[in-house]
Amino acid sequence: MDLGEFAESQKQSFVYTPKFRKDGIDKFDHGSSPVPFVKLFEGKESDESVLSRWMLYNKLHADFHATVDDILASIDKEVVSSISNTIQELIEPASTRAKSYAQTKQFKTLILLGSDVDTNIELPEDTPDYYNVFVDLEPKDAPNVRLLLKRVIFKMLEAMELKLQEQANASGTDDTGIEYDEDVARSLRLYDMLVFEMFQPTFKRKLNLIINFKETETFFMNVFQEFIDLMKSTLNIDGMQVCFIFNLATNVEKFENNLDQSTVRAISSEVRTVDLSNTKGYKYSNMIFQSFLDCVDRKLNLSPKFVKFILDKMDNNTNQNLQLLLKILDYSLMAYFFNNPYSIFIDVANISFLDSKYLDRLTKCQTFLDFVENMVNSKADAEDILSLLSNENNALEEFFVDFLVAENPINDKLHQIIDILENKLHIYDYNLIDLYYHMLNNRLIDYLEKWESCKEYKDEFDFENIQIVFQELFTLDNNNGLLSQGLFPFFRTNLEDNLLNCERVLPRTKAIQMMSNSKIEFTDLEVKLNELITPIISQVFALYREASFFINVYDFFTAFKESLPKAEIYELLKTALASEEVQTSVKSKSQKILEQLSEEEFMDRLALVWFIKGLTECQYLGILKTQRYKTYEVVEKIIWRGI
């Protein structure tokens, strides 16, 4: 078995991505176009309208991300600069400050909070006295300390080869300036600690070794600690210092709790911390949210419920808030254009598509009904009201067009408020999303109360959000829970429902009967057995829900066995084996077992096989625990929400 197969065999979980035929997906023009949108209005929407929705979505999406890319680039630049400067501070004392080298013999440590595998790290330039060598390590590089050390040395020597080759190219020669004698070359191939001792004599400069542990918390902690202990011997090597970079997704306290005190002391002598988590401030999230508002300005509105959804999700997320914000905004934009046929009218040029399909539904909009109610209460002309409701003389159509060009003043007011906060009051630590949410709910003053200096601009901050007729047709919302389900599906609840009601995911009995009349062949045994019992996992799960926290396996099996319609199953199997319907290689053996055993004995054995199968599937689903017990007499329920 090679290393790849061995690593694959050690996995405890696997990801399976089902394949599907893309040509089977219904498209608005029966598959002749790559546009993934479908026809709305129960399939009556025109091809041109669908294509227009698709083009408008792509334009808004491209406009938004053109700005976002610049914002993310500025973040990356700031992050890279911050990390590089911190590394320079750590390694600088040994090379430039007026202190003896022996006084600095300790590990240097840089902790990157909220970083991920994509975090870019740039090293300071080499000096005439020092080589700065960078080594990236991933958890897969560290199955044991021997291979981890070998990996570090291999990457270090590989980096040195590149440095020497670059120097040779810069000088216009092929000579790297390094000559290895036979003993040195043999020692470098040993991949042991001797390589570090021979670095300065071989390469004529001292070494700053920067070791970057990606996803540090996922390393085997025993291997990690053994490696730190092993590297302590480098502190006695003249001309070498080691800087560790730890990428933490949680926090320092949780990380240190998994380490011995000796290891903590070793890596805590000189520590710098750089917080890369974007929850540290609101600067970049404000910039992205503002760019989204500018992108959809005079086209789309945001509902209070949608903005509250964003706030809740970002509050529940410890890091990577920018990625989450982008994900929500992107998905909401796509969902709006995918589901809303009126989205084409954000471009007034598409008013030519307005026909009876669209007009019939306009009269059901709540803002329109409120407007008509106000007309009635104000005793407006009855003919005007009736003409609007019936679209007499195109009254409703003209009314709709008038409100298409109506501007919502909230975004202009938001720009004024930001200008006052930043340029006059010098307040920058505000959450723009929260501020916008309070504006939508006419509670802006409540949000700004936390800053005393805002009181002098109370009149300027006075704002009342107005309702525009037909506004709901051009609003990003989460009323139907589409965003919640699409972005954060209730996996556990769905799992429970599917296990209890298998027809949610499997064909119904009638559907199987219809399929059996088609080209798909089903035996009578399959159809009748499907009518008698649900899938075994569903049968077991129904009993699982009724059990206590700790389940006696024998009692569990007895309850499962009694829940089966044993007599009907026995007769069905007996009849099927006696007929020519079942043709398998073990048919004769099955018939022999059926003849030798009584009905009760046969069903006991069959129930036991099915029960073990169902119990094993429950373990794989993660709803049963058996590992903490020496025997399997008792299993423990792993309680999920709703289960």
N, C-alpha and C positions, 0 to 999 in steps of 0.2 A: 504494500500500500504506500503510495507516495504521500508527500506532505499535504498536498491539497485535499486528497481523499480523506486523510486522517483528520484534518481540521473540519471537514464537512461532517464527518461522523460524530464529532464532539458537540455539534450544535444541539441546542435544546429547543429551538424554535425555527420554523421555516416560513418563508413568505411565498405564497402561491398566487400568481397572477393569471386568472382564467383568460383564455383566448376567446374571441368572438369574431364573427364574420361581419366586417364593416358594411359589406354590401347588403346585409339584411336590415340595416337601419333605414327607417322611413325618412326621406328627405323631401323638401318642398317640391322638387322637380323630378321625383322618382329616381334619384341617384345620379343624374347627369351632371350635377354640380357639387363641388366640395363643401358648399355652405351647410353647416350643421344645424341650422334653425329649421323648425317645422312650421307648417301652415297652421295658423290660429283660426279663430272663429269656426271651430269644428271642421277644419280643412277647407274652408271657403275663402281664405285669404289668397290674394293674387300672388303670383310668382314675383312680380316687380316689388310688391310691398315687403315680402320676405327678404329679398335681396337688399332693399333699402335699409331695413332694420340691421342686417348684417354689416353693411358698409358704415352706418352711423355708429354702431358699437365699436368697430375697429378704429374709426377715426378718434372717438373719445378716448378709447383705451391707449392708442398711440400717443395722443396729445398728453395724457396724464403721465405715461411712463417716460416720455421725453424729459419731463421736469424731474421725475423721481430718480431717473438714472444720474442726473447731475447731483442731486442731493446725496444719494448713496455713494457716489464717487468722492464727494467732499468728506463724508463720514469715514470712508476707507482711508483717505489721505491723512485725516486727523488721527485715526487709530494707529496707522503705520508709523507716523511721526512720533506719537506718544510712546509706543513700544520701543522704537529704536533709541529714543533719547534716554529712556529708563535703563535699557541695556548698557548704553554708554556710561551712565552714572555708576552702574554696578561694576563694570570692568575697568573703569578709569583709574581707581586708586592704585592698582598694581602697575600701571604703565606710565602715568603722568604726574601723580602727586608726589610730593617730597616725603616719602616714608619708605622704610625698608620693605622689601618684598616679603620677608619672613613675618612681618607684622600683619599681613593680610591673608594668612593661610586659613581660610574658611570658605565654605560654600557660599556662593551668591544665589539668591532666589528671587525670581520674578513670578508673581501670581497674577494671572489674567482671569478676572471674574467675568462670567457671562460670555466667554469666548466659545467658538465652535471650530470644526475642522477646517473651515475656510478662512480663518483668521490669517492674514498675511503678516509675516515678520521679516523686516529688513535689518541686516546687521550693520553696525558701524564699519567704516573702512579699516582695512589692515594698517598697521603702523610699521615703521622700519624695525621695531623690536618684537612685534607680536603678530601672530596670525589669529584672526577670529574665525573659528570653524563652527558651523551650525549643523546640528544633527537632529532630524525629525524622527520621533518614535511614535508608533501606534500600538494599541493593545495587542494586535496580532503579532507584533515583533517580539513579544515578551512572554512566551509560554513558560520559560524558565530563565534563571539568571545567566546561565552560560550562553544561551542563544542571544539574550539581550545584550550582553557585553560584546559578543561577536558582531552583532548588528551595529553597535555604536562605533566600534573600531573600523569596521568595513566602510561605514558612511563617512567617518572622519578621513580615512585615507583616500576615499573617492573624491571628497571635497578638496583635499590637498592636491590631488592630481589635476583637477580643473584649475585651481589657483595657479599652479606652476605652469600649466599650459598657457593660461592667459598671460602670464608674465612673459613667457617665451614669445608669444605672438606679438605682444606689445613692443618687445625689443627687436622684433624682426628676425629672430633665430628660432631654430628647432630645439635648441639646447635648454633644458629646464634648469640647469645649474646645479642639479643634485645628482651625485654619483653614489650608488649603493654598492658597498662591498658585499661579498657573499654572506657574511655573518649577519649583516644588517638586513639584507633582503630576506634571509631565513627567519629572523626574529619578527619582522613585520608580518610575515605570513602566519605567525603563531596565534594571533588574535587573543593575546592575553595582556595583563597589566604591564608587561615589559615594553609594549609599544609606546605607552605614555612616557616612560623613562627615557626612551631613545628618540623622542620627538625633537627636542631641542638640538642634540648633537647631529641629528640627521638633516633637519630642515633649517638649521642655523637661526631660528627665531624661537621665542617663547610661544606658548599656546594658551589662548582663551577658548575653552571648549564650552559651547552653549548647547545644552541638551533640552530639546522641546518635547515634553510629554503631551501629545494630543489626547483629548478625552481622558484626562488623568484619572478620574474617578472610576473608570472602567478597567483599569489595569488590575491584575491580580496583586493584592496588597502585600502578600508575602514575598512575591518576586520583586515588587517595587522596593520593599524595605531591604531585602538582601542586596539589591543593586546599590542602594544608597550606602549601605555598610561597606560594600566592596570598594566603592569610589572614595571612601575615606582615606584609603592608602595614597590617593593622588595628592592629598594635602601635604605629604612629605616629599613630593617631587619638586625640585627647583625648576622654575621656568614654566609652571603650569597652574592654571586656576580653572575651576569649573563653575559654570552658572546654569542652574536648573530653571526651566520655565514650566510652570504648572498651569494647565488650562482647566479651570473649574466651572462647572455649570451651576453648582449650588453655592456654597459659601465655605470659608476657611474652617469654621468650627466643625462642620460635618466631615470635612476632609481629614482634619487632625484627629477626630474621634476614631478613625480607622487605623491610626498609626501608633506605634510604640513611642514612648516618651523619648527614647534615645534618638529615634529617627526625627522626631519633631525638633529636638534640640539641634540636631545636625543641620537641618535645612532652615533654621530660624535665626541663624547668626546675623545675617544681613539680608533683609527682605524688603522688596518693593512690591506694591500692589497697584495694578491698573484696572479700573472698573470699566469694562467694555459693554456692560449691559445698558441697553438704551432706555431702561426705566429710571436711570439716574437723574434725568432731567426731561423737560418737555420740549427741548429745542428742536430736535429732528422730527418727532411725531407731530409737533405743531406745523413744521414746514411741509410735511407730506399731506396732512389734512388740509392745510390752506391751499396747496397746489390742486388737490382734488376739488375743493369748492370753486376755485377759479376755473377749473376745467369744465365743470358742469354749470357754471353761472349762466343764468338766463336760459337754461335748458332743463335742468332737473333740480328738485328740492330734496331735502333730507327730512324724514319724519322724526319727531322726538323719540319714538320707540326704537327706530334704527340707530340713532346716536347713542341712546341708552344701552343698546345691545353692544355697541363698540366699547363703551366705557366699562361695562361689566366684564367683558372678555379680557380687556387689557388689564383690569385690576386683578384678575385671577391668574395672570401670567407673570412669572417672575422675571424672565428675560425674553429676548427676541421679540419685543413688542412691536418693533417696526415691521418685521416680517409678518406678524399677525395682523397688524393694521392694513398692510398692503393686501394681504390675502382676503380680508373682509371686504375692502373697497373694490378689489378686482371682481370678486365673486358676486357682490351685490350689483355691480354694473352689468355683468354678463347675465345674471338672473333677470334683471329688469328688461333688457332687450329680448331675451329669450321668451319671456312670458307675456309681455305687454304689447298688443298690436298697435296701441296708440303711441308707442315710442317713436314711430316714424315722423310724428308731427312736431318733434323738437326742432326739426328743420321745416320752416314754414313753406318752403318750396314744394313739399310733399302734400300740400293741401288738396292737390288734384285727386289723391286717393280717397278722400272723404266721400263716402257713399252711405247707403242705407244701413249697411252692416255696422258702421261706426256710429251713425246718428242714433240708431235705436237704443244703443246702450248709454249714450250720453245723458239721457233723461233719467237714468237710474243713479247717477253720481250724487253722493250725499251733499256736496257743496252746491250742486245745481238745485237740488230739492230745497235746501236752505234758502237759496236765493229766491226761488219761486214763492216760498212761504213768506219771505220778507215783502215780496211784491203784493201778496194777498193781504198781509197785515197793514201795509201802507196804502191799501185800496187803489192799486194801480189799475189801469185799463184792462178789463177782462179779455178784450181781443188780443192785447199784447201778450198776456199770459198764455192764452190758448194757442197763439201762433208759435210761441216758443215750444210748447209741449208737442205740437203737431208738425213743426217745421213748415208751417204755411209761409209761402213766399220766401223760402230759404232763410227764415228768421233764425232758427237754431244754428244753422250752418254759419251764418254771419256772426252770430253771438259767440260761437266757439272760436272763430278766427280772431275776433277782437281780444279774447282772453289769451290766445296763444302768444300774442306779443306783449302781454302785460308783464311787468317786471316785478319780481319779489325784492323788496328793499332790504332784506335781511343781510345779504352779502355786502352791500355798500355800507350799511351801518356797522358791520363787523370790522371792515377796514378802518373806519373812523375810530372805533373803540381801541383797536390794536395800536393805532397811531398815538392815541392819548396815553395808553399804558406804557408804551416803550419810549416814545420821544419826549413826553412831558413829565410822566411820573417815574420813568426809568424802572418800570416793573417788567421783569422778563420771566419769572418763574411761575407763569400761569399755564394752566392746561387749556389749550384752545378748544379741544373737543368738549370739555366740561363747560367752558364758557358758552360755546355755541348751543349746547343742550339747554342751558338756562335761558338763553335768548329765545329759543323755540317755545319755552314754557312761560315766557313773560316774567322770569325771575332773575333777570340779569343783576339787579341791585343786590339780591341775596348773595350771589356768588362773589361780588366785588367788595362785600362788607369786610372781608378779611384784611383788606389794605385800608388803613386809616386815610391815606392821602387821596383815595378815590372819592371821598365825600365832597370835595370842592368841585368835582365834575359830575355831580349827581344829575344835573339837568341834561348834560350831554349823553349820559348813560341811560336816560329814560327811553325805553323802546317797547313797542307793543307789536307782536307778531300778528299779521293779518292773514285771513284766509282768502285765497283767490279761487274763484269758481273754476272747477275742473282741475284743481291743484293735485288731487289724488291720482290723476292719470299720469302725472309727471313727477312722482315722488318715489324715492327709494325707501322701501319699508320692509318690515319683518312681520307683518300682520299674520301671514299664513305659516310662520315658522320655517319658511324655506331655507333661510340662512342658517338657522340653528341646526336644522337637520342636515343641510348640505355640508356645513363646515365642522359641526360638532355633533355627529349622529349619536343618538342615545343607544349605544351598542348593547348595553346590558338589557334594557327594556325590550329592544327588538329581538334579542336572543331569547328572552323569556317567552315573548308572544309567539315566536316561531316554533319553539319547542312544545308549547302547549297546544298550538293550533297549526299542525303540520301542513294543513291545506293552504297556509299563507305562502309556503315556499315549494310545495309539491303539487302536482296536478290533482284535481278533485277526481272522485270516482267516475263521475259522468264524463269528465275530460279524458280520462284513461279509456273509457268505453268508446268515446268518439275517435280517439287516436288508434284504438285497435281496429276500427273500421277503415282506417287509412293505410298508408304504406308501412307504418310502424307496426310490428308484430308483437302482440302481447298474448301470453298463454292464459287460459282460464284460471290456472292456479294463481298467477300473479294478480289478476283482477279480483278474484274471490278472497285471497289472503289480504289484499289491500282493504277490502270491505270489512273483514273481521277485526283486524288490529291496525293500530297506527305504527309508525316506525319504532323500533325498540327503544331508541334514545328518548323518544317522546313518552313512551310508556313508563320508562324508568324515572324520567324527570317529573311526571305527574305525582309519583309517590314521593320523590325527593322533596317536593315543596311542602308536603304534609308532615315530614319527619321532623324530629327535634334536632338540636345542634349536633349532637353525637348520635350516629346511626349504627346500631348493631347489624352487621352484614347478614347474619342468618335471618333475622327478622325482616330485613329489607328484601331478601330473596323470597321468603315465604309470602310476603305481601305481593311481590311481583308475580309470583306463580299463581296466586289466587285471583289476580286481576285478569288473567288470560282466559279466553273462552276455550278451555282445553278440549272438550268433546268435539266442538265444531272443527278446530284445527286438526285434531287427530283424524277425523273422518275425511277431511279435505285432502290431507297428505296421503292417506291410505288409498283413496280413490285415484289420486293423481299418479301415484307410483304403479298402481295396477293397470293404468291405461298407457297408451303410447305417447301421451302428451309430453311426459318428462323423459328426456334422453340425455343422460350424463354418464360419465365413466364410473361413477360410484352407485349407479341405480341398483344393481344387484345386491351390493353390500347394504344399502339402505333398506331394501325389501327384507333382507335377512334379519336385520336388527328389528324391524317392525314386527316380524313374525315371532321372534324369540322373546320379546318383551311384552308385558301387559300394557294396556293403555296408560295406566297410571305411571308405571316405570318409564315408559317412553316419553311421556310429557314432562316428567320430572327432569330427565336428562336434557330434553330440548329447552326447557325453561332455564336450566342452569347455564347452558351455552349462551342463550340469548341474554341472560342477566349479566354474565361476565363481560359480554360484548358491550352492553349498555353502560355498565359500571366503568369500564375502561374509557369509553367515549366521554363520560362525565369527568374523569380525571384529565383527559386531554383538553376539555373545555375550560378547566380551571375552576370547577364548582365543587370538587371533592379533594380532600387532602388525606393522604395515607402515610407520608414519609416519616412523620414524627413518632409512629408507633412501631414496636418490634414485631407485632403480629398484625394481621389484617382482620381481626375480629371486629374492630370498630373503625369507622371512617368519620371524618369531620367535615361538616358543611363549611364552605367558604361563602359567607353571606354577602350577596350583592344587593344593591338597591332594588327593592321590589321582589326579591327572591327569598 
